[in-house]
């Protein structure tokens, strides 16, 4: 969910993987939303709009995969059927779930998203008024509820699990 560390960890995975000389690109769900202008209102974060963005990310990642480019894709994945489609479609798929308890997310809430939703000032917040279905088949679960684990360690653990580094 928002504030779990998906982008920060994904960025470090990308940095370390790229340092090996492999062709790799970072695709971030929030950045894609910004690029296409789907980040302007609460309506851009409804379940329907979130599905549209997830399908857009799938297509971008599929295109890059077909071009032989490795992808680190960081986004809030709400749709089990799309995760299943990823497993069936991509040449190599490795799903990482960054798990953080909701009370920790609220405490970390730098953007004020959870507090605004709890006050009724905003809507369509996953974990508040949109349910978060936990991934059931993640290849790796990163427990990021603490504040003392360096990003480099999480990224290294992920790259070792994928078999990119020893």
C-alpha positions as CSV (number, residue, x, y, z in Angstrom):
1,X,0.0,0.0,0.0
2,X,1.0,3.6,-0.1
3,X,4.1,4.2,2.0
4,X,5.2,0.6,2.1
5,X,8.5,1.3,0.3
6,X,7.7,-0.2,-3.1
7,X,9.2,2.6,-5.1
8,X,12.2,3.0,-2.9
9,X,13.0,-0.7,-2.9
10,X,12.3,-1.0,-6.6
11,X,14.6,1.9,-7.4
12,X,17.4,0.3,-5.4
13,X,16.8,-3.1,-7.1
14,X,17.0,-1.3,-10.5
15,X,20.2,0.5,-9.5
16,X,21.9,-2.7,-8.4
17,X,20.7,-4.7,-11.3
18,X,21.7,-2.1,-13.8
19,X,25.2,-2.1,-12.2
20,X,25.6,-5.7,-13.5
21,X,25.4,-4.4,-17.0
22,X,22.0,-6.0,-17.7
23,X,19.5,-4.0,-19.7
24,X,16.9,-3.0,-17.1
25,X,14.4,-0.3,-16.7
26,X,12.3,0.9,-13.8
27,X,8.6,1.3,-14.4
28,X,6.8,3.0,-11.5
29,X,3.0,3.1,-11.3
30,X,2.8,6.6,-9.8
31,X,5.2,7.9,-12.5
32,X,3.1,6.4,-15.3
33,X,0.0,7.9,-13.8
34,X,1.7,11.3,-13.7
35,X,2.9,11.0,-17.3
36,X,-0.6,10.2,-18.6
37,X,-2.3,12.7,-16.4
38,X,-4.2,10.1,-14.3
39,X,-3.2,11.6,-10.9
40,X,-5.3,14.8,-10.7
41,X,-8.4,13.8,-8.7
42,X,-10.0,11.3,-6.4
43,X,-11.7,9.8,-9.5
44,X,-8.3,8.8,-10.8
45,X,-7.9,6.4,-7.9
46,X,-11.2,4.6,-8.1
47,X,-11.1,0.8,-8.4
48,X,-11.9,1.2,-12.1
49,X,-9.2,3.8,-12.7
50,X,-6.7,1.7,-10.7
51,X,-7.5,-1.3,-12.9
52,X,-7.0,0.8,-16.0
53,X,-3.5,1.9,-14.8
54,X,-2.6,-1.7,-13.9
55,X,-3.5,-2.8,-17.4
56,X,-1.5,0.1,-18.8
57,X,1.5,-1.1,-16.7
58,X,1.0,-4.6,-17.9
59,X,1.2,-3.5,-21.6
60,X,4.3,-1.3,-21.0
61,X,6.1,-4.2,-19.2
62,X,5.0,-6.7,-21.9
63,X,6.4,-4.4,-24.6
64,X,9.7,-4.0,-22.8
65,X,9.9,-7.8,-22.1
66,X,9.4,-8.5,-25.8
67,X,12.3,-6.1,-26.5
68,X,14.5,-8.2,-24.2
69,X,14.6,-5.5,-21.5
70,X,14.4,-6.5,-17.9
71,X,11.8,-4.6,-15.9
72,X,11.5,-3.7,-12.3
73,X,7.8,-2.6,-12.0
74,X,6.8,-1.0,-8.8
75,X,3.1,-0.5,-8.2
76,X,0.1,-1.3,-5.9
77,X,-1.2,-4.5,-7.2
78,X,-4.8,-5.0,-6.4
79,X,-5.9,-7.5,-9.0
80,X,-5.1,-11.2,-8.6
81,X,-6.2,-11.9,-12.2
82,X,-3.6,-9.5,-13.5
83,X,-0.9,-11.0,-11.3
84,X,-1.9,-14.4,-12.8
85,X,-1.7,-13.0,-16.3
86,X,1.8,-11.6,-15.5
87,X,2.9,-15.2,-14.6
88,X,1.5,-16.5,-17.8
89,X,2.8,-13.8,-20.1
90,X,6.3,-12.6,-19.1
91,X,9.4,-14.5,-20.0
92,X,10.5,-14.4,-16.3
93,X,8.2,-13.1,-13.6
94,X,9.1,-12.7,-9.9
95,X,6.6,-11.1,-7.6
96,X,7.7,-9.3,-4.5
97,X,5.1,-8.2,-1.9
98,X,6.3,-5.4,0.4
99,X,4.3,-6.0,3.5
100,X,3.8,-3.3,6.1
101,X,1.1,-3.3,8.8
102,X,-1.5,-0.5,8.3
103,X,-0.7,1.1,11.7
104,X,2.9,1.6,10.5
105,X,1.7,3.0,7.1
106,X,-0.4,5.5,8.9
107,X,2.5,6.5,11.1
108,X,4.8,6.9,8.0
109,X,2.1,8.8,6.1
110,X,4.4,11.6,4.7
111,X,1.8,12.5,2.1
112,X,-1.1,12.7,4.6
113,X,-3.1,10.2,2.4
114,X,-4.3,7.9,5.2
115,X,-5.1,10.8,7.6
116,X,-7.1,12.7,5.0
117,X,-9.1,9.5,4.1
118,X,-9.8,8.8,7.8
119,X,-11.1,12.4,8.2
120,X,-13.3,11.9,5.1
121,X,-11.5,14.6,3.1
122,X,-10.4,12.2,0.3
123,X,-11.7,8.9,-1.0
124,X,-10.4,5.9,-2.9
125,X,-7.5,5.1,-0.5
126,X,-6.4,1.5,-0.4
127,X,-6.5,0.2,3.1
128,X,-9.1,2.7,4.2
129,X,-12.1,2.7,1.8
130,X,-10.7,0.3,-0.8
131,X,-9.9,-3.2,0.4
132,X,-6.4,-4.5,-0.1
133,X,-6.4,-8.2,-1.1
134,X,-3.1,-9.5,0.0
135,X,-1.2,-11.4,-2.7
136,X,-1.4,-15.1,-2.1
137,X,1.4,-16.3,-4.4
138,X,4.2,-13.8,-4.0
139,X,7.6,-15.3,-4.7
140,X,9.1,-13.2,-1.9
141,X,7.6,-11.2,0.9
142,X,9.6,-8.2,2.2
143,X,8.5,-7.4,5.8
144,X,9.2,-3.7,5.8
145,X,7.5,-2.7,9.0
146,X,10.7,-1.6,10.7
147,X,12.7,1.5,10.0
148,X,16.2,0.2,10.3
149,X,16.7,-2.1,7.2
150,X,18.8,-0.5,4.5
151,X,17.3,-0.4,1.0
152,X,20.5,-2.0,-0.3
153,X,19.9,-5.1,1.8
154,X,16.3,-5.5,0.6
155,X,17.4,-5.0,-3.0
156,X,20.2,-7.5,-2.6
157,X,17.9,-10.1,-1.1
158,X,15.5,-9.7,-4.0
159,X,18.3,-9.9,-6.6
160,X,19.7,-13.0,-4.9
161,X,16.2,-14.6,-4.8
162,X,15.8,-13.9,-8.6
163,X,19.3,-15.4,-9.3
164,X,20.8,-12.1,-10.6
165,X,23.6,-11.9,-8.0
166,X,25.2,-14.6,-5.8
